Amino acid sequence: MAKQDNPATKQALDKLEGQIEALLKKNQPELYAWHLRSVRSLARAQYAELSLEQPNYLRRALKEHEKEFVDYLTTISKGFEGDCADPDCYLKNGTRTLVLAFNSDLDGSVQWAMVDLPKNWDSKKAYPLFINLHGTGPDNPLAYPSFALSPRDKAPVPSGPEVIGLTPWGRGNRGWRGDSEHDFWEANELLHTFAKTDPDRWYLTGHSMGGDGSWAIVNHTPDLWAAAGMQSGSMGSCPLSLGLIKNMAYVPFHILIGEKDNLPGRIPDSKEAHKLLKELGDDVKLVILPGIGHYPLTDEGTGEQRTWMLSHVRKRPNKFSFTVGDSNHPGVWGIRLPFNRWESRILKAPWPVIECEIKGNSVELKITGSKEVLVNLGKGGLKIEGKATLTINGKKVFEGDSQDSEQRFSL
């Protein structure tokens, strides 16, 4: 590696790498070894940035970045002097957070997410999935791992329902749109390479920027969530002018905000979102915490939101509409328009719309803005069992046994 003006950065990296190398020489569980390699990769990547010796980047002086790097690595090293070096804390006791890095299939860069497994985690059991999106905060990827892996005198006692927790990294403060949303979905896919979750019990929330991201993601993927919410959030990442709010008319949504939140538009947006979702007939709840500002919110408030969300189970509605505002999210409930996500297709208004009504085993679709549609009537889509009839734009196009596979229809 390149020589550093500040030898403390190399010393901090050498110490952490030595600890990780010693742990990797032992016969470690695969997931824990991935965690160790991930922490090492994140540290090396940040050291490589410092090696450029650029006087200023990300709007701050190099010396600030160097000090931050040393502080974060020192904290992580101290954690590995304690229970962070015990794989059981992550995989059996549910008291430590896994940091799992990956090379993004978008650009090959090192991205990561944090995973919390429940006590006595069973890899063969499907658990509820609770995803939390971070707000605007440190731009250094080592920040949140250092918080999670910091030393402590006593391990917490796991409580509450058994869930798998996923906290993706949003490439810093990228607003959970574009490349950071891509990493969100990739982190979710990677989680499912080693853990099982109940698809009818996925939950999503986030604070501030993370709340904005939750709102936007649910607008584009309403069929995935048993319930969702936002904390100190807004509709800024998916404004009403896009015309997508009807997409989430059936997603239970919990809005949490402090009475004294001073960020422009947050309280009015929260109240407006609550009003509009209620008018759509949604199961929606607004909680305004007295005397509380933008951050931090109260443990009681966030705990109540979590409990409220976890009380819901995903249900496919018998009548719904979906406006396709993004070619990366071309449909819901097994009905999708044949867009290629890698083509970076830009959709222009008027956007395609899918309208669906189900009566018994009879499915009626109205599709506008597309010449083709793909439909899965079976378990992985509309969940029709046995015989099914499909009518599209007033024309019966299928009658027979429902199959768990996509069928293509020209319009």
C-alpha positions as CSV (number, residue, x, y, z in Angstrom):
1,M,0.0,0.0,0.0
2,A,1.0,3.6,-0.6
3,K,3.0,5.4,2.1
4,Q,0.8,7.6,4.3
5,D,1.7,11.0,5.7
6,N,-0.1,10.0,8.9
7,P,1.4,6.7,10.2
8,A,-1.4,6.3,12.6
9,T,-3.7,5.2,9.7
10,K,-1.4,2.3,8.8
11,Q,-0.9,1.3,12.4
12,A,-4.7,1.2,12.9
13,L,-5.1,-0.9,9.8
14,D,-2.2,-3.3,10.6
15,K,-3.7,-3.9,14.1
16,L,-7.1,-4.7,12.8
17,E,-5.8,-6.9,10.0
18,G,-3.7,-8.8,12.5
19,Q,-6.7,-9.5,14.7
20,I,-8.8,-10.6,11.7
21,E,-6.0,-12.8,10.3
22,A,-5.6,-14.6,13.6
23,L,-9.3,-15.3,13.8
24,L,-9.5,-16.5,10.2
25,K,-6.7,-19.0,10.8
26,K,-9.1,-20.8,13.1
27,N,-11.9,-23.0,11.8
28,Q,-14.7,-20.4,11.8
29,P,-18.4,-20.7,10.7
30,E,-18.8,-19.6,7.1
31,L,-21.0,-16.6,7.9
32,Y,-18.6,-15.3,10.6
33,A,-15.6,-15.7,8.3
34,W,-17.6,-13.7,5.7
35,H,-18.1,-11.0,8.4
36,L,-14.4,-10.9,9.2
37,R,-13.4,-10.6,5.6
38,S,-16.0,-7.9,5.1
39,V,-14.7,-5.7,8.0
40,R,-11.2,-6.1,6.6
41,S,-12.3,-5.2,3.0
42,L,-14.1,-2.1,4.2
43,A,-11.0,-1.0,6.2
44,R,-8.7,-1.6,3.2
45,A,-11.0,0.3,0.9
46,Q,-11.1,3.3,3.1
47,Y,-7.3,3.1,3.6
48,A,-6.9,3.1,-0.2
49,E,-8.9,6.3,-0.4
50,L,-6.6,8.0,2.1
51,S,-3.6,6.7,0.1
52,L,-4.5,9.2,-2.6
53,E,-3.5,12.0,-0.2
54,Q,-6.1,14.3,-1.7
55,P,-6.1,17.5,0.4
56,N,-9.9,17.6,0.5
57,Y,-12.7,15.2,-0.6
58,L,-16.3,14.8,0.4
59,R,-16.2,18.5,1.4
60,R,-13.8,17.8,4.3
61,A,-10.0,18.1,4.9
62,L,-7.9,14.9,4.6
63,K,-6.8,15.2,8.2
64,E,-10.4,14.9,9.4
65,H,-10.8,11.7,7.3
66,E,-7.6,10.3,8.7
67,K,-8.6,10.9,12.3
68,E,-12.1,9.4,11.6
69,F,-10.5,6.3,10.1
70,V,-8.2,5.8,13.1
71,D,-11.1,6.3,15.5
72,Y,-13.4,3.9,13.8
73,L,-10.7,1.2,13.4
74,T,-9.6,1.7,17.0
75,T,-13.2,1.1,18.2
76,I,-13.6,-2.0,16.0
77,S,-10.3,-3.4,17.3
78,K,-11.4,-2.9,20.9
79,G,-14.6,-4.8,20.0
80,F,-12.6,-7.7,18.7
81,E,-10.6,-7.8,21.9
82,G,-14.0,-8.7,23.5
83,D,-17.1,-10.6,22.4
84,C,-16.8,-9.5,18.7
85,A,-14.3,-12.3,18.4
86,D,-16.9,-14.9,19.5
87,P,-19.0,-16.2,16.5
88,D,-21.7,-17.4,18.9
89,C,-22.6,-13.8,19.7
90,Y,-23.6,-13.4,16.1
91,L,-25.0,-16.8,15.1
92,K,-26.5,-18.2,18.3
93,N,-26.9,-15.5,21.0
94,G,-28.3,-12.8,18.7
95,T,-26.3,-10.1,20.5
96,R,-23.9,-9.0,17.8
97,T,-24.5,-7.6,14.3
98,L,-22.9,-9.2,11.2
99,V,-21.3,-6.9,8.7
100,L,-21.5,-8.5,5.3
101,A,-19.8,-6.9,2.3
102,F,-20.2,-7.7,-1.4
103,N,-19.0,-6.5,-4.8
104,S,-21.9,-4.6,-6.3
105,D,-23.1,-6.1,-9.6
106,L,-23.8,-2.6,-10.6
107,D,-20.2,-1.3,-10.7
108,G,-18.1,-3.8,-8.8
109,S,-17.6,-1.5,-5.8
110,V,-17.5,-2.8,-2.3
111,Q,-20.9,-2.3,-0.7
112,W,-22.3,-3.9,2.5
113,A,-25.2,-4.4,4.8
114,M,-25.6,-5.3,8.5
115,V,-27.6,-8.4,9.6
116,D,-29.1,-9.2,13.0
117,L,-30.0,-12.8,13.5
118,P,-32.4,-13.9,16.2
119,K,-31.3,-15.9,19.3
120,N,-30.9,-19.6,18.4
121,W,-31.2,-18.8,14.7
122,D,-32.2,-21.8,12.6
123,S,-31.1,-21.5,9.0
124,K,-33.9,-23.8,7.9
125,K,-36.7,-21.7,9.6
126,A,-38.4,-18.8,7.8
127,Y,-38.5,-15.7,10.0
128,P,-40.1,-12.3,9.6
129,L,-37.8,-9.8,7.9
130,F,-37.5,-6.3,9.4
131,I,-35.5,-3.8,7.2
132,N,-34.4,-0.4,8.6
133,L,-33.0,2.3,6.3
134,H,-30.5,4.7,7.9
135,G,-30.9,8.4,7.6
136,T,-28.4,11.1,6.6
137,G,-25.3,10.5,8.6
138,P,-21.6,9.7,8.3
139,D,-20.3,9.3,4.8
140,N,-17.6,6.9,5.8
141,P,-18.7,3.2,5.4
142,L,-16.8,2.3,8.6
143,A,-19.1,4.4,10.8
144,Y,-22.1,2.1,11.3
145,P,-19.9,-1.1,11.6
146,S,-17.9,0.7,14.3
147,F,-21.1,1.5,16.2
148,A,-22.3,-2.1,15.9
149,L,-18.9,-3.6,16.9
150,S,-17.9,-1.2,19.7
151,P,-16.7,-2.7,23.0
152,R,-19.2,-3.2,25.8
153,D,-19.2,-4.4,29.3
154,K,-22.4,-6.4,29.1
155,A,-24.3,-8.0,26.2
156,P,-27.9,-7.0,25.6
157,V,-30.7,-9.5,26.4
158,P,-32.6,-10.3,23.2
159,S,-36.3,-9.6,23.6
160,G,-39.5,-9.3,21.5
161,P,-40.5,-11.4,18.5
162,E,-37.9,-13.4,16.6
163,V,-37.1,-11.5,13.4
164,I,-34.1,-11.2,11.0
165,G,-33.0,-7.6,10.9
166,L,-31.4,-6.1,7.7
167,T,-29.8,-2.7,7.7
168,P,-28.4,-1.9,4.2
169,W,-25.8,0.8,3.5
170,G,-27.1,3.4,1.2
171,R,-23.7,4.5,-0.3
172,G,-23.5,7.3,2.2
173,N,-26.3,9.8,1.8
174,R,-27.6,8.9,-1.6
175,G,-31.3,9.1,-0.7
176,W,-32.2,5.4,-1.3
177,R,-32.8,6.0,-5.0
178,G,-30.7,5.0,-8.0
179,D,-27.5,3.2,-7.1
180,S,-28.3,3.1,-3.4
181,E,-31.7,1.5,-4.0
182,H,-30.0,-1.0,-6.2
183,D,-27.7,-1.9,-3.3
184,F,-30.8,-2.2,-1.1
185,W,-32.2,-5.0,-3.3
186,E,-28.9,-6.7,-3.8
187,A,-28.3,-6.8,0.0
188,N,-31.8,-8.4,0.3
189,E,-30.9,-11.0,-2.3
190,L,-27.6,-11.8,-0.6
191,L,-29.4,-12.2,2.8
192,H,-31.5,-14.9,1.2
193,T,-28.5,-16.9,0.1
194,F,-28.1,-18.1,3.7
195,A,-31.3,-17.2,5.6
196,K,-35.0,-17.9,5.0
197,T,-37.7,-15.3,5.6
198,D,-41.5,-15.4,5.5
199,P,-42.5,-13.6,2.3
200,D,-45.8,-12.6,3.9
201,R,-44.0,-10.9,6.8
202,W,-41.6,-8.4,5.3
203,Y,-41.5,-5.0,7.0
204,L,-39.7,-1.7,6.0
205,T,-39.1,1.5,7.8
206,G,-36.4,4.1,8.2
207,H,-35.5,7.4,9.8
208,S,-35.3,10.8,8.0
209,M,-33.7,10.1,4.6
210,G,-34.4,6.5,5.4
211,G,-38.1,7.4,5.9
212,D,-38.1,9.1,2.6
213,G,-36.6,6.0,1.0
214,S,-39.1,3.7,2.7
215,W,-42.0,5.9,1.3
216,A,-40.5,5.8,-2.2
217,I,-39.7,2.0,-2.2
218,V,-43.2,1.1,-1.0
219,N,-44.8,3.3,-3.8
220,H,-42.9,1.2,-6.3
221,T,-43.2,-2.2,-4.7
222,P,-46.4,-2.3,-2.6
223,D,-47.0,-6.0,-3.1
224,L,-43.9,-7.0,-1.1
225,W,-44.7,-5.6,2.3
226,A,-46.9,-6.7,5.2
227,A,-46.5,-3.2,6.6
228,A,-44.2,-0.3,6.3
229,G,-43.5,3.1,7.9
230,M,-41.4,6.1,8.1
231,Q,-39.8,8.0,11.0
232,S,-39.2,11.8,10.7
233,G,-39.7,11.3,7.0
234,S,-41.3,13.0,4.0
235,M,-42.7,12.3,0.6
236,G,-39.8,14.1,-1.0
237,S,-38.2,11.0,-2.7
238,C,-41.5,10.1,-4.3
239,P,-43.6,13.3,-4.5
240,L,-47.4,13.2,-5.0
241,S,-46.9,14.8,-8.5
242,L,-45.7,11.4,-9.7
243,G,-49.1,10.0,-9.2
244,L,-48.0,6.7,-7.5
245,I,-49.7,7.0,-4.1
246,K,-52.7,4.8,-5.1
247,N,-50.2,2.0,-5.6
248,M,-49.8,1.6,-1.8
249,A,-53.5,1.9,-0.9
250,Y,-53.5,-1.6,0.7
251,V,-50.1,-1.4,2.5
252,P,-50.5,-0.7,6.3
253,F,-48.4,2.3,6.9
254,H,-47.2,3.8,10.2
255,I,-45.9,7.4,10.3
256,L,-43.8,8.5,13.3
257,I,-42.5,12.0,13.9
258,G,-41.5,14.4,16.7
259,E,-43.8,17.3,17.5
260,K,-40.8,19.7,17.4
261,D,-39.2,18.3,14.2
262,N,-37.6,21.4,12.6
263,L,-36.7,20.1,9.2
264,P,-38.7,21.9,6.5
265,G,-41.8,20.1,5.4
266,R,-41.5,17.0,7.6
267,I,-44.5,17.5,9.8
268,P,-46.8,18.8,7.0
269,D,-45.7,15.9,4.8
270,S,-46.4,13.4,7.5
271,K,-49.9,14.8,8.1
272,E,-50.7,14.9,4.4
273,A,-49.4,11.4,3.8
274,H,-51.6,10.2,6.7
275,K,-54.7,12.1,5.3
276,L,-54.3,10.8,1.7
277,L,-53.7,7.2,2.7
278,K,-56.7,7.3,5.0
279,E,-58.8,8.6,2.1
280,L,-57.7,5.7,0.0
281,G,-59.0,3.3,2.7
282,D,-55.5,2.3,3.9
283,D,-54.8,1.0,7.4
284,V,-52.6,4.0,8.4
285,K,-51.5,5.4,11.7
286,L,-49.9,8.8,12.6
287,V,-48.0,9.2,15.8
288,I,-46.6,12.6,16.8
289,L,-44.3,12.4,19.8
290,P,-44.8,15.4,22.2
291,G,-41.7,17.5,22.9
292,I,-39.5,15.5,20.5
293,G,-37.4,16.9,17.7
294,H,-36.1,15.4,14.5
295,Y,-33.6,13.0,16.2
296,P,-33.5,11.0,18.3
297,L,-37.0,9.7,18.6
298,T,-38.0,7.8,21.7
299,D,-37.5,4.1,22.3
300,E,-41.2,3.9,23.2
301,G,-42.2,5.5,19.9
302,T,-40.0,3.4,17.6
303,G,-40.9,0.3,19.7
304,E,-44.6,1.0,19.2
305,Q,-44.1,1.4,15.5
306,R,-42.3,-1.9,15.3
307,T,-45.0,-3.7,17.3
308,W,-47.7,-2.2,15.1
309,M,-46.0,-3.2,11.9
310,L,-45.2,-6.8,13.1
311,S,-48.9,-7.3,13.9
312,H,-49.7,-7.3,10.1
313,V,-49.4,-10.1,7.6
314,R,-49.3,-9.5,3.8
315,K,-52.5,-10.0,2.0
316,R,-53.2,-9.8,-1.7
317,P,-56.1,-7.4,-2.3
318,N,-59.0,-8.5,-4.6
319,K,-58.9,-5.2,-6.3
320,F,-55.9,-3.0,-7.0
321,S,-54.2,-0.7,-9.5
322,F,-50.5,-0.1,-10.1
323,T,-49.0,2.7,-12.0
324,V,-45.6,1.8,-13.5
325,G,-43.4,4.8,-12.7
326,D,-40.1,3.0,-12.9
327,S,-38.9,0.4,-15.4
328,N,-37.0,-1.4,-12.6
329,H,-40.4,-2.1,-10.9
330,P,-42.7,-3.0,-13.8
331,G,-45.5,-4.7,-11.9
332,V,-47.0,-6.3,-8.8
333,W,-48.5,-9.6,-7.7
334,G,-47.1,-11.5,-10.6
335,I,-48.4,-9.1,-13.2
336,R,-45.7,-7.2,-15.0
337,L,-44.9,-5.4,-18.1
338,P,-41.9,-6.8,-20.0
339,F,-39.3,-4.1,-19.3
340,N,-35.6,-4.9,-19.1
341,R,-34.2,-3.3,-15.9
342,W,-30.7,-3.2,-17.5
343,E,-31.9,-1.1,-20.4
344,S,-32.3,1.9,-18.1
345,R,-35.5,2.7,-19.9
346,I,-37.0,6.1,-19.2
347,L,-40.7,6.0,-18.9
348,K,-42.7,9.0,-19.9
349,A,-46.1,10.1,-18.9
350,P,-48.7,8.9,-19.3
351,W,-47.2,6.0,-17.5
352,P,-48.5,2.4,-18.0
353,V,-51.2,1.3,-15.6
354,I,-52.3,-2.1,-14.4
355,E,-55.8,-2.5,-13.0
356,C,-56.8,-5.9,-11.5
357,E,-60.0,-7.2,-10.0
358,I,-60.4,-10.8,-8.8
359,K,-63.7,-12.5,-8.2
360,G,-63.3,-16.0,-7.0
361,N,-61.0,-17.6,-9.6
362,S,-61.9,-15.1,-12.3
363,V,-59.2,-12.4,-13.0
364,E,-60.0,-9.3,-14.9
365,L,-57.1,-7.0,-16.0
366,K,-57.1,-3.7,-17.7
367,I,-53.7,-2.7,-19.1
368,T,-52.9,0.7,-20.6
369,G,-49.6,1.9,-22.0
370,S,-48.2,-1.5,-23.0
371,K,-48.5,-3.9,-25.9
372,E,-47.7,-7.0,-23.8
373,V,-48.1,-8.2,-20.3
374,L,-46.8,-11.2,-18.3
375,V,-49.1,-12.8,-15.8
376,N,-48.4,-15.5,-13.1
377,L,-51.8,-16.8,-11.8
378,G,-50.2,-19.2,-9.4
379,K,-48.6,-19.2,-6.0
380,G,-45.8,-16.8,-6.9
381,G,-48.2,-14.3,-8.4
382,L,-51.9,-13.8,-8.0
383,K,-52.2,-16.9,-5.8
384,I,-55.2,-18.4,-7.7
385,E,-55.7,-22.1,-6.9
386,G,-57.3,-24.6,-9.2
387,K,-59.1,-23.5,-12.3
388,A,-58.8,-19.9,-13.4
389,T,-60.2,-17.5,-16.0
390,L,-58.2,-14.5,-17.2
391,T,-59.7,-11.6,-19.1
392,I,-57.5,-8.7,-20.4
393,N,-59.0,-5.5,-21.7
394,G,-62.4,-7.2,-22.1
395,K,-61.1,-10.3,-23.9
396,K,-60.9,-13.8,-22.4
397,V,-57.3,-14.9,-23.0
398,F,-57.0,-17.9,-20.7
399,E,-59.2,-20.6,-19.0
400,G,-57.7,-23.6,-17.3
401,D,-55.5,-24.8,-14.5
402,S,-53.7,-22.1,-12.7
403,Q,-49.9,-22.5,-13.0
404,D,-47.1,-21.0,-11.0
405,S,-45.3,-19.6,-14.0
406,E,-45.5,-16.5,-16.2
407,Q,-47.6,-16.4,-19.4
408,R,-47.1,-13.8,-22.0
409,F,-50.1,-12.1,-23.6
410,S,-50.1,-9.6,-26.5
411,L,-52.6,-6.8,-26.2
